Amino acid sequence: MLTLTADWLSAVGLLLAQAESTALKDNMSLMQAILIGIVQGLTEFLPISSTAHVKVVPVALGWGDPGVAFTAVIQLGSIAAILWYFWTDLKQVTTQMVQATRQRKFASVDFRLGLGILLGTLPIVVAGLLIKALIPDFDNSPLRSTAAIAMASIVMALLLAVAEVWGRRRRGFDALDLKDGIGMGFAQALALIPGVSRSGSTLTAGLFMGLERATAARFSFLMGIPAITLAGLVELHSLLTSDMGGVSWGPLLGGLLAAVVSSYGAIYWLIRFLQRHTTWVFVWYRLAFGVVILVAIASGQLQNS
């Protein structure tokens, strides 16, 4: 059980309050950029929400907001890492899917896996387009507030706990089918809400569907490749038409490289960790993370921005 003392909460809240008005992007050092890149890489693929941590951690350290442009760059590092790690799998699935289509062998594992990934990508694409059309100022909406991030972290922690208790964890990678891809795809769409965590929502869905923990994590990563890549391309387009947020090329490249390495390490570690361990460490962490933020807001030590 995690014990949150009043002094610790007060200290965290004070740090957040002091840093709230600081703008990091105009004077970011190489070391700061590397650390933020590491935070992005680790939290993109661990089920704890990268959006929340990349926003909160620099502020808590007194550095301020790293800015949208810098965040977009280091997210590209996570895309490079997941493509690097799963390149062999992607090539095999693509090749086998094409062959199965030509030979009309639609029952093959690779065909079901590939089609499941494609169909599972549709919900987040459709939801993203609807948000863009219906909520033009989504970046500044209440769903992206600090309190909303905290609440999302707590809710997802509770759902992961339920999945850990109720999930049967009997099905391996060879048992995946279309309904798994579609089900995980809808769960992935929830990650459009900051604080939910794409990895967390899909891992939770996988456990509810009876997948083994490591299988759920691996499928979650494969499912995320099209969605993360599409999001990265959108961010890249916005980035190329911006002024880089005032960040120099040195910190940008340092943060990008740090994100690539830490993302690759996070993928490698999580799959192996879940082969032998439960997800409870992430449940407790997400609960603590959300509670600390809410207490800091309630005490007036952190603005709900």
C-alpha positions as CSV (number, residue, x, y, z in Angstrom):
1,M,0.0,0.0,0.0
2,L,1.3,3.5,-0.9
3,T,1.3,6.0,1.9
4,L,1.0,9.7,0.9
5,T,2.1,12.0,3.7
6,A,0.8,15.6,4.0
7,D,4.4,17.0,3.9
8,W,5.2,15.1,0.7
9,L,2.0,16.3,-1.0
10,S,2.6,19.9,0.1
11,A,6.2,19.8,-1.2
12,V,5.1,18.5,-4.6
13,G,2.3,21.0,-4.8
14,L,4.7,23.8,-4.0
15,L,7.1,22.8,-6.7
16,L,4.3,22.7,-9.2
17,A,3.0,26.1,-8.2
18,Q,6.4,27.7,-8.4
19,A,7.0,26.3,-11.9
20,E,3.5,26.9,-13.3
21,S,4.3,30.3,-15.0
22,T,7.8,29.2,-16.3
23,A,8.3,28.8,-20.0
24,L,11.0,26.2,-20.6
25,K,11.0,26.2,-24.4
26,D,12.9,29.4,-24.8
27,N,15.9,28.4,-22.6
28,M,15.9,24.6,-22.6
29,S,19.3,23.0,-21.9
30,L,20.5,19.8,-23.5
31,M,20.3,18.0,-20.2
32,Q,16.7,19.1,-19.7
33,A,15.8,18.0,-23.2
34,I,17.4,14.6,-22.7
35,L,15.5,14.0,-19.5
36,I,12.2,15.0,-21.0
37,G,13.0,12.7,-24.0
38,I,13.6,9.9,-21.5
39,V,10.2,10.6,-19.8
40,Q,8.5,10.6,-23.1
41,G,10.1,7.3,-24.2
42,L,9.4,5.5,-20.9
43,T,5.8,6.7,-20.5
44,E,4.7,6.3,-24.1
45,F,4.8,2.5,-23.8
46,L,4.4,1.9,-20.1
47,P,0.7,2.0,-19.1
48,I,0.9,5.3,-17.3
49,S,0.2,8.1,-19.9
50,S,3.0,10.0,-21.7
51,T,0.9,13.1,-22.2
52,A,0.4,13.5,-18.5
53,H,4.0,12.9,-17.6
54,V,5.6,15.1,-20.3
55,K,3.3,17.9,-19.1
56,V,3.7,17.4,-15.3
57,V,7.3,16.3,-14.8
58,P,9.1,19.3,-16.2
59,V,6.7,21.6,-14.3
60,A,7.3,19.7,-11.1
61,L,11.0,20.1,-11.5
62,G,10.7,23.8,-11.9
63,W,11.5,23.9,-15.6
64,G,8.1,24.9,-17.0
65,D,6.2,23.7,-20.0
66,P,8.5,22.3,-22.8
67,G,6.0,23.4,-25.5
68,V,4.0,21.7,-28.2
69,A,6.7,21.8,-30.9
70,F,9.3,20.1,-28.7
71,T,6.8,17.5,-27.5
72,A,5.9,16.7,-31.2
73,V,9.6,16.1,-32.0
74,I,10.3,13.7,-29.2
75,Q,7.1,11.8,-30.0
76,L,8.6,11.0,-33.4
77,G,11.4,9.2,-31.4
78,S,8.9,6.8,-29.9
79,I,7.5,6.1,-33.4
80,A,11.0,5.3,-34.7
81,A,11.6,3.0,-31.7
82,I,8.4,0.9,-32.1
83,L,9.1,0.5,-35.9
84,W,12.6,-0.5,-35.1
85,Y,11.6,-3.0,-32.4
86,F,8.8,-4.6,-34.4
87,W,10.2,-4.3,-37.9
88,T,10.6,-8.1,-38.4
89,D,7.0,-8.7,-37.1
90,L,5.6,-6.0,-39.3
91,K,7.4,-7.3,-42.4
92,Q,6.2,-10.9,-41.7
93,V,2.6,-9.8,-41.0
94,T,2.5,-7.7,-44.2
95,T,4.0,-10.3,-46.4
96,Q,1.9,-13.1,-45.0
97,M,-1.3,-11.0,-45.3
98,V,-0.6,-10.3,-48.9
99,Q,0.1,-14.0,-49.6
100,A,-3.0,-15.1,-47.7
101,T,-5.1,-12.7,-49.7
102,R,-3.8,-14.0,-53.0
103,Q,-4.2,-17.6,-51.9
104,R,-7.5,-16.9,-50.1
105,K,-6.2,-18.4,-46.9
106,F,-8.1,-16.0,-44.6
107,A,-7.8,-18.3,-41.5
108,S,-4.1,-17.8,-41.1
109,V,-2.8,-16.2,-37.9
110,D,-0.9,-13.5,-39.7
111,F,-3.9,-12.5,-41.9
112,R,-6.2,-12.3,-38.8
113,L,-3.6,-10.3,-37.0
114,G,-3.0,-7.9,-39.8
115,L,-6.7,-7.3,-40.5
116,G,-7.3,-6.9,-36.8
117,I,-4.7,-4.2,-36.6
118,L,-6.1,-2.4,-39.6
119,L,-9.7,-2.5,-38.4
120,G,-8.6,-1.7,-34.9
121,T,-7.1,1.5,-36.1
122,L,-10.3,2.9,-37.5
123,P,-12.0,3.8,-34.1
124,I,-9.2,6.2,-33.1
125,V,-9.0,7.7,-36.6
126,V,-12.7,8.3,-36.7
127,A,-12.8,9.6,-33.1
128,G,-9.8,11.9,-33.8
129,L,-11.5,13.4,-36.9
130,L,-14.8,13.9,-35.0
131,I,-12.9,15.7,-32.2
132,K,-11.1,17.9,-34.7
133,A,-14.4,18.7,-36.4
134,L,-16.6,19.2,-33.4
135,I,-14.2,20.6,-30.8
136,P,-11.8,22.9,-32.8
137,D,-10.1,24.2,-29.6
138,F,-9.7,20.7,-28.1
139,D,-6.1,21.5,-26.9
140,N,-7.6,24.1,-24.5
141,S,-10.8,22.1,-23.6
142,P,-11.6,20.9,-20.0
143,L,-10.7,17.3,-21.1
144,R,-7.1,18.5,-21.3
145,S,-7.0,20.2,-17.9
146,T,-4.7,19.0,-15.1
147,A,-7.7,17.8,-13.1
148,A,-9.0,15.8,-16.0
149,I,-5.6,14.2,-16.5
150,A,-5.6,13.2,-12.8
151,M,-9.1,11.8,-12.9
152,A,-8.3,9.8,-16.0
153,S,-5.3,8.4,-14.4
154,I,-7.3,7.2,-11.4
155,V,-10.1,5.8,-13.4
156,M,-7.8,3.8,-15.6
157,A,-5.9,2.5,-12.6
158,L,-9.1,1.1,-11.2
159,L,-10.1,-0.4,-14.5
160,L,-6.6,-2.0,-14.8
161,A,-7.0,-3.4,-11.3
162,V,-10.4,-5.0,-12.2
163,A,-8.9,-6.4,-15.4
164,E,-6.0,-7.9,-13.4
165,V,-8.4,-9.6,-11.0
166,W,-11.0,-10.8,-13.5
167,G,-8.9,-11.5,-16.5
168,R,-8.5,-15.2,-17.2
169,R,-5.1,-14.7,-19.1
170,R,-5.5,-18.0,-21.0
171,R,-5.0,-16.9,-24.6
172,G,-1.6,-16.6,-26.3
173,F,-0.6,-14.7,-29.4
174,D,-1.7,-17.5,-31.8
175,A,-5.3,-17.2,-30.5
176,L,-5.7,-13.6,-31.6
177,D,-8.6,-12.9,-34.0
178,L,-10.6,-10.0,-35.5
179,K,-12.7,-9.3,-32.5
180,D,-9.6,-8.8,-30.4
181,G,-8.3,-6.2,-32.8
182,I,-11.7,-4.4,-32.9
183,G,-12.1,-4.5,-29.2
184,M,-8.6,-3.2,-28.5
185,G,-9.2,-0.6,-31.2
186,F,-12.1,0.9,-29.4
187,A,-10.0,0.9,-26.2
188,Q,-7.2,2.6,-28.0
189,A,-9.6,5.4,-29.0
190,L,-10.0,6.3,-25.4
191,A,-6.4,7.4,-25.4
192,L,-7.4,10.6,-27.2
193,I,-8.4,11.8,-23.6
194,P,-5.1,12.9,-22.0
195,G,-4.2,10.9,-19.0
196,V,-5.9,7.7,-20.2
197,S,-2.7,6.2,-21.8
198,R,-2.9,4.3,-25.1
199,S,-0.8,1.5,-23.7
200,G,-2.8,1.4,-20.5
201,S,-6.2,1.3,-22.2
202,T,-5.2,-1.4,-24.7
203,L,-3.4,-3.5,-22.1
204,T,-6.5,-3.3,-19.9
205,A,-8.7,-4.3,-22.8
206,G,-6.5,-7.2,-23.6
207,L,-6.7,-8.5,-20.0
208,F,-10.5,-8.2,-20.1
209,M,-10.5,-10.2,-23.3
210,G,-8.6,-13.1,-21.6
211,L,-5.2,-12.5,-23.2
212,E,-2.0,-13.4,-21.3
213,R,-0.3,-10.3,-20.0
214,A,2.7,-10.4,-22.3
215,T,0.5,-11.2,-25.3
216,A,-1.8,-8.2,-24.4
217,A,1.3,-5.9,-24.2
218,R,2.8,-7.1,-27.5
219,F,-0.5,-6.8,-29.4
220,S,-1.0,-3.4,-27.8
221,F,2.3,-2.3,-29.3
222,L,1.5,-3.7,-32.7
223,M,-1.9,-2.1,-32.6
224,G,-0.4,1.2,-31.7
225,I,2.0,1.4,-34.7
226,P,-0.5,2.8,-37.3
227,A,-2.2,5.1,-34.8
228,I,1.1,6.5,-33.3
229,T,2.5,6.9,-36.8
230,L,-0.5,8.8,-38.1
231,A,-0.5,11.0,-35.1
232,G,3.2,11.6,-35.5
233,L,2.8,12.6,-39.2
234,V,0.1,15.1,-38.2
235,E,2.3,16.6,-35.5
236,L,5.3,16.7,-38.0
237,H,3.2,18.6,-40.5
238,S,2.3,21.1,-37.8
239,L,5.9,21.3,-36.6
240,L,7.2,22.0,-40.1
241,T,4.9,25.0,-40.4
242,S,5.8,26.3,-36.9
243,D,8.8,28.2,-35.5
244,M,10.0,25.2,-33.5
245,G,8.7,26.9,-30.4
246,G,12.0,28.7,-29.9
247,V,13.9,25.5,-29.1
248,S,17.4,25.2,-30.7
249,W,18.4,22.2,-32.7
250,G,20.8,20.8,-30.1
251,P,18.2,20.2,-27.4
252,L,15.7,19.0,-30.1
253,L,18.1,16.3,-31.3
254,G,19.2,15.4,-27.8
255,G,15.6,14.9,-26.7
256,L,14.7,13.0,-29.9
257,L,17.6,10.5,-29.4
258,A,16.8,10.1,-25.8
259,A,13.2,9.3,-26.7
260,V,14.3,6.7,-29.2
261,V,16.5,4.8,-26.8
262,S,14.2,5.0,-23.8
263,S,11.2,4.0,-25.9
264,Y,13.0,0.9,-27.2
265,G,14.1,0.0,-23.7
266,A,10.5,0.4,-22.4
267,I,9.1,-1.9,-25.0
268,Y,11.8,-4.5,-24.4
269,W,11.4,-4.3,-20.6
270,L,7.6,-4.3,-20.4
271,I,7.1,-7.4,-22.5
272,R,9.5,-9.4,-20.4
273,F,8.3,-7.9,-17.1
274,L,4.7,-9.0,-17.9
275,Q,5.8,-12.6,-18.6
276,R,6.5,-13.0,-14.9
277,H,4.8,-10.2,-13.1
278,T,1.4,-8.6,-12.6
279,T,0.3,-5.1,-13.5
280,W,-0.3,-4.0,-9.9
281,V,2.8,-1.8,-9.8
282,F,1.2,0.4,-12.6
283,V,-2.2,0.4,-10.8
284,W,-0.7,1.8,-7.6
285,Y,1.5,4.2,-9.4
286,R,-1.4,5.7,-11.5
287,L,-3.5,6.0,-8.4
288,A,-0.7,7.9,-6.5
289,F,0.0,10.1,-9.5
290,G,-3.7,11.1,-9.9
291,V,-4.2,11.7,-6.1
292,V,-1.1,13.9,-5.8
293,I,-2.3,16.1,-8.6
294,L,-5.8,16.4,-7.3
295,V,-4.6,17.2,-3.8
296,A,-2.3,19.9,-5.1
297,I,-5.2,21.4,-7.1
298,A,-7.6,21.3,-4.1
299,S,-5.0,23.0,-1.9
300,G,-4.5,25.8,-4.3
301,Q,-0.9,24.8,-5.0
302,L,-1.5,23.9,-8.6
303,Q,-3.7,25.6,-11.2
304,N,-6.2,23.4,-13.1
305,S,-4.9,24.5,-16.5
